[in-house]
């Protein structure tokens, strides 16, 4: 890799493009520094036929702990699974960034409180009572009692309660001090797609790092943007595979995700500041990115096997 340049009136020497043969595996992320070696792939989401690997990195002296963002063309195996992916060929398809200032892993589920109609609730309660009796005895006498209990339960549900419905309105219910049981319960709707928000405060130290940051920002923006097909159809943006390296086993894992929001604040201290020589690059900026995963986390996908590959999205 070319040595970093200081800010001068000369043009910035671009970083040499790093290319790795498709399908390679193993090794650390020395490819960004020496041009040899390969980045650790995500084996269950990378196909054998890939576009050439090209990478960007900030800072130039790779930190001990960092984040890897691999970029792929959008595709799906089915509605619930992404499956194999092909590397994006519309620009650099791998980005190394330092660890975000905040690392928070949140898993959410959708539950909803609902009221079951009192007639249905009465029937369910009657049947539940019969099941409890069935557990206590299997005799004929018990069966007769269960039949009587069912009849009484249905009579109570459709008879006594039903005759009160026209009478027990809001006002009368308040006056009489009675109200039909709404049988409120909590229903499981389904899991939520996980979201992650990252933030980096950037201060490039030289012209080469400023150029890297400019390319990284443009790459994120381009990868999250759609394509336009025939002037009437949107082509889906890219998919990102995210990983913490080299200690992914000690942190949380990611499913394939899309970039939902990307923001760059060029005045993090409230006032614009630029280097006075060379390209007049900003002295600092704050980058924020929000990703949303495209696959649900299920019990089947949560493995606690410590022998899992560090780049695998499974726990």
C-alpha positions as CSV (number, residue, x, y, z in Angstrom):
1,X,0.0,0.0,0.0
2,X,1.3,3.4,-0.8
3,X,2.5,5.5,2.1
4,X,0.0,8.1,3.4
5,X,0.3,11.6,1.9
6,X,0.3,14.8,3.9
7,X,-2.0,17.7,2.8
8,X,-0.1,19.5,0.0
9,X,-1.0,21.2,-3.2
10,X,-0.4,18.0,-5.1
11,X,-3.1,15.6,-6.1
12,X,-4.1,12.8,-3.8
13,X,-2.6,9.5,-4.8
14,X,-5.5,7.0,-4.8
15,X,-5.3,3.8,-2.8
16,X,-4.3,0.7,-4.8
17,X,-7.4,-1.4,-5.4
18,X,-7.4,-4.7,-3.5
19,X,-8.6,-7.7,-5.4
20,X,-9.0,-11.2,-4.1
21,X,-9.8,-14.2,-6.1
22,X,-13.5,-15.3,-5.8
23,X,-14.2,-18.2,-3.5
24,X,-11.1,-17.7,-1.4
25,X,-11.4,-18.3,2.3
26,X,-9.5,-18.0,5.6
27,X,-6.8,-15.6,6.7
28,X,-7.0,-12.3,8.4
29,X,-7.8,-8.9,6.9
30,X,-4.3,-8.2,5.8
31,X,-5.6,-7.8,2.3
32,X,-6.3,-4.2,3.0
33,X,-2.7,-3.5,4.0
34,X,-0.5,-5.8,2.0
35,X,-2.7,-6.7,-1.0
36,X,-2.4,-10.4,-0.1
37,X,-4.7,-12.6,1.9
38,X,-8.5,-12.6,2.0
39,X,-11.2,-11.2,4.2
40,X,-13.2,-13.7,6.3
41,X,-16.4,-14.5,4.3
42,X,-19.8,-15.3,5.6
43,X,-20.0,-18.9,4.3
44,X,-23.7,-19.4,4.4
45,X,-24.5,-16.3,2.4
46,X,-21.8,-16.1,-0.2
47,X,-22.1,-17.9,-3.5
48,X,-19.2,-19.5,-5.5
49,X,-19.5,-17.1,-8.4
50,X,-18.6,-13.7,-7.1
51,X,-17.6,-10.4,-8.5
52,X,-14.0,-9.4,-7.6
53,X,-13.5,-8.4,-4.0
54,X,-12.6,-4.7,-3.7
55,X,-12.2,-3.0,-0.3
56,X,-12.1,0.3,1.5
57,X,-10.7,0.9,5.0
58,X,-10.7,3.6,7.7
59,X,-8.4,4.2,9.5
60,X,-5.5,3.2,7.2
61,X,-3.7,1.5,10.1
62,X,-6.3,-1.2,10.8
63,X,-7.5,-1.2,14.4
64,X,-7.2,-4.3,16.5
65,X,-11.0,-4.6,16.7
66,X,-13.1,-3.5,13.7
67,X,-16.4,-3.9,11.8
68,X,-16.6,-5.5,8.4
69,X,-19.4,-4.6,5.9
70,X,-19.6,-6.9,2.9
71,X,-22.0,-5.7,0.1
72,X,-24.0,-8.0,-2.1
73,X,-26.6,-7.8,-4.9
74,X,-30.2,-8.2,-3.7
75,X,-31.7,-11.6,-4.0
76,X,-33.9,-13.9,-2.0
77,X,-34.2,-17.7,-1.7
78,X,-37.7,-17.4,-0.4
79,X,-39.8,-15.0,1.7
80,X,-38.1,-16.0,5.0
81,X,-34.6,-16.8,3.8
82,X,-31.9,-14.8,1.9
83,X,-29.8,-17.7,0.8
84,X,-26.7,-17.4,-1.3
85,X,-25.5,-14.0,-2.4
86,X,-23.4,-12.6,-5.1
87,X,-21.0,-9.8,-4.4
88,X,-21.9,-6.3,-5.6
89,X,-20.1,-5.2,-8.7
90,X,-21.2,-1.5,-8.7
91,X,-18.3,-0.3,-6.6
92,X,-16.1,-1.4,-3.7
93,X,-17.9,-4.3,-2.1
94,X,-16.3,-4.5,1.3
95,X,-15.7,-1.8,3.9
96,X,-13.7,-1.9,7.2
97,X,-14.7,0.6,9.9
98,X,-13.6,0.9,13.5
99,X,-16.1,-0.3,16.2
100,X,-19.1,1.9,16.5
101,X,-19.4,4.2,19.5
102,X,-22.5,2.3,20.7
103,X,-22.9,-1.5,20.4
104,X,-26.4,-2.5,21.5
105,X,-28.1,-5.8,20.6
106,X,-31.9,-5.7,21.0
107,X,-34.3,-8.5,20.1
108,X,-38.0,-7.7,20.0
109,X,-41.3,-9.6,19.5
110,X,-44.8,-8.5,18.6
111,X,-47.5,-9.2,21.2
112,X,-51.0,-7.8,21.2
113,X,-53.6,-7.6,23.8
114,X,-57.0,-8.7,22.5
115,X,-60.5,-9.2,24.0
116,X,-62.1,-12.5,23.2
117,X,-66.0,-12.3,22.8
118,X,-67.6,-13.3,26.1
119,X,-69.6,-16.1,24.5
120,X,-66.5,-17.7,23.0
121,X,-64.7,-17.1,26.3
122,X,-67.5,-18.8,28.2
123,X,-67.4,-21.9,25.9
124,X,-63.6,-22.1,26.2
125,X,-63.8,-21.9,30.0
126,X,-66.5,-24.7,30.0
127,X,-64.3,-26.9,27.8
128,X,-61.3,-26.2,30.0
129,X,-63.3,-27.3,33.0
130,X,-64.2,-30.6,31.3
131,X,-60.5,-31.2,30.5
132,X,-59.6,-30.7,34.1
133,X,-62.3,-33.2,35.2
134,X,-61.1,-35.7,32.5
135,X,-57.7,-35.7,34.1
136,X,-59.2,-36.6,37.5
137,X,-61.4,-39.5,36.4
138,X,-62.1,-41.7,33.4
139,X,-65.3,-43.4,34.8
140,X,-68.7,-43.4,33.2
141,X,-70.0,-41.3,36.0
142,X,-67.4,-38.7,35.3
143,X,-68.5,-38.6,31.7
144,X,-72.1,-38.0,32.7
145,X,-71.0,-35.2,35.0
146,X,-68.9,-33.7,32.1
147,X,-72.0,-33.7,29.9
148,X,-73.9,-31.9,32.6
149,X,-71.1,-29.4,33.2
150,X,-71.0,-28.7,29.4
151,X,-74.7,-28.1,29.3
152,X,-74.6,-25.8,32.3
153,X,-71.6,-24.0,30.8
154,X,-73.3,-23.4,27.5
155,X,-76.5,-22.4,29.3
156,X,-74.4,-19.9,31.3
157,X,-72.7,-18.6,28.2
158,X,-75.7,-18.3,25.9
159,X,-78.4,-18.0,28.5
160,X,-77.7,-15.9,31.6
161,X,-75.0,-13.8,30.0
162,X,-76.8,-13.3,26.8
163,X,-79.9,-12.1,28.5
164,X,-77.9,-9.4,30.3
165,X,-76.2,-8.0,27.1
166,X,-79.1,-5.8,26.0
167,X,-79.5,-4.6,29.6
168,X,-75.9,-4.0,30.6
169,X,-75.0,-1.0,28.6
170,X,-72.3,1.5,29.7
171,X,-74.6,3.5,31.9
172,X,-76.5,0.5,33.4
173,X,-73.3,-1.4,33.9
174,X,-71.9,1.5,35.9
175,X,-75.1,1.7,38.0
176,X,-75.4,-2.0,38.6
177,X,-71.7,-2.5,39.2
178,X,-71.4,-5.4,36.8
179,X,-69.7,-5.9,33.4
180,X,-69.3,-8.9,31.1
181,X,-65.9,-10.5,31.2
182,X,-64.0,-9.5,28.1
183,X,-61.5,-12.4,28.5
184,X,-58.5,-10.2,27.7
185,X,-55.5,-12.2,26.6
186,X,-52.1,-11.7,25.0
187,X,-51.6,-13.1,21.5
188,X,-48.2,-13.7,19.9
189,X,-48.1,-12.0,16.5
190,X,-44.6,-12.8,15.5
191,X,-40.9,-11.7,15.8
192,X,-39.6,-8.2,14.8
193,X,-36.8,-7.7,12.3
194,X,-33.8,-6.6,14.3
195,X,-32.4,-3.0,13.8
196,X,-28.9,-1.7,14.5
197,X,-27.7,1.9,14.7
198,X,-24.0,2.7,14.4
199,X,-22.1,6.0,14.9
200,X,-18.6,7.0,14.1
201,X,-16.8,10.3,14.9
202,X,-14.3,10.6,12.1
203,X,-11.1,12.8,12.1
204,X,-8.9,11.9,9.1
205,X,-5.2,12.4,9.8
206,X,-4.0,12.9,6.2
207,X,-5.1,13.3,2.6
208,X,-5.3,9.5,2.0
209,X,-7.6,8.9,4.9
210,X,-9.8,11.8,3.8
211,X,-10.1,10.2,0.3
212,X,-10.9,6.9,1.9
213,X,-13.7,8.4,4.0
214,X,-15.1,10.2,0.9
215,X,-15.2,6.9,-1.0
216,X,-16.7,5.0,2.0
217,X,-19.5,7.6,2.3
218,X,-20.3,7.5,-1.4
219,X,-20.2,3.7,-1.4
220,X,-22.7,3.4,1.5
221,X,-25.0,5.9,-0.2
222,X,-24.8,4.1,-3.6
223,X,-25.3,0.7,-2.1
224,X,-28.5,1.8,-0.3
225,X,-30.0,3.4,-3.4
226,X,-32.2,1.6,-5.9
227,X,-31.7,1.2,-9.6
228,X,-34.3,2.4,-12.1
229,X,-35.4,-0.2,-14.6
230,X,-37.2,0.9,-17.8
231,X,-38.1,4.2,-16.2
232,X,-41.0,2.6,-14.2
233,X,-39.5,-0.1,-11.9
234,X,-37.3,0.2,-8.9
235,X,-34.4,-2.3,-8.5
236,X,-33.8,-3.2,-4.9
237,X,-30.7,-1.8,-3.2
238,X,-27.9,-3.9,-1.9
239,X,-27.7,-6.3,1.0
240,X,-25.1,-6.0,3.7
241,X,-23.4,-8.7,5.7
242,X,-22.0,-7.3,8.9
243,X,-19.4,-8.8,11.3
244,X,-17.3,-7.9,14.3
245,X,-13.7,-9.0,13.9
246,X,-11.7,-10.7,15.2
247,X,-13.8,-11.3,18.3
248,X,-17.2,-12.1,16.7
249,X,-17.7,-15.0,19.1
250,X,-17.7,-12.6,22.1
251,X,-20.2,-10.1,20.6
252,X,-23.5,-10.5,18.7
253,X,-24.0,-11.8,15.2
254,X,-26.0,-10.4,12.3
255,X,-28.4,-11.7,9.7
256,X,-28.2,-10.1,6.2
257,X,-29.5,-6.5,6.4
258,X,-30.4,-3.5,4.3
259,X,-29.2,0.0,5.0
260,X,-32.3,2.0,6.0
261,X,-30.8,5.3,7.0
262,X,-27.4,6.9,6.4
263,X,-26.4,10.4,7.7
264,X,-23.2,12.4,7.6
265,X,-22.8,15.6,9.8
266,X,-20.0,17.6,8.4
267,X,-20.2,20.1,11.3
268,X,-19.9,17.9,14.4
269,X,-18.8,20.8,16.6
270,X,-21.4,23.1,15.2
271,X,-19.1,24.9,12.8
272,X,-17.5,23.8,9.5
273,X,-13.7,23.3,9.6
274,X,-11.5,22.3,6.6
275,X,-7.8,21.6,6.1
276,X,-6.3,24.6,4.4
277,X,-4.1,22.8,1.9
278,X,-4.6,20.1,-0.7
279,X,-8.2,19.1,-1.3
280,X,-9.7,21.2,1.6
281,X,-11.2,18.1,3.1
282,X,-13.3,18.4,6.3
283,X,-11.4,18.1,9.5
284,X,-14.0,16.0,11.1
285,X,-17.5,14.5,10.6
286,X,-20.0,12.2,12.3
287,X,-21.4,9.2,10.4
288,X,-24.6,7.5,11.4
289,X,-26.1,4.3,9.9
290,X,-29.2,2.3,10.6
291,X,-29.5,-1.3,9.3
292,X,-32.5,-3.6,9.3
293,X,-32.1,-7.4,9.1
294,X,-34.0,-9.3,6.4
295,X,-34.2,-12.6,8.3
296,X,-35.9,-13.4,11.6
297,X,-34.0,-14.9,14.5
298,X,-35.6,-18.2,15.5
299,X,-34.6,-20.8,18.0
300,X,-33.3,-23.0,15.2
301,X,-30.9,-20.2,14.1
302,X,-29.6,-19.6,17.6
303,X,-26.9,-22.1,18.3
304,X,-24.5,-21.9,21.3
305,X,-21.9,-24.1,19.7
306,X,-18.5,-22.4,20.3
307,X,-17.0,-24.2,17.3
308,X,-19.1,-22.0,14.9
309,X,-17.1,-20.0,12.4
310,X,-16.7,-16.4,13.6
311,X,-18.1,-15.1,10.4
312,X,-21.2,-17.2,10.6
313,X,-24.4,-15.2,11.4
314,X,-25.6,-18.0,13.8
315,X,-24.9,-17.4,17.4
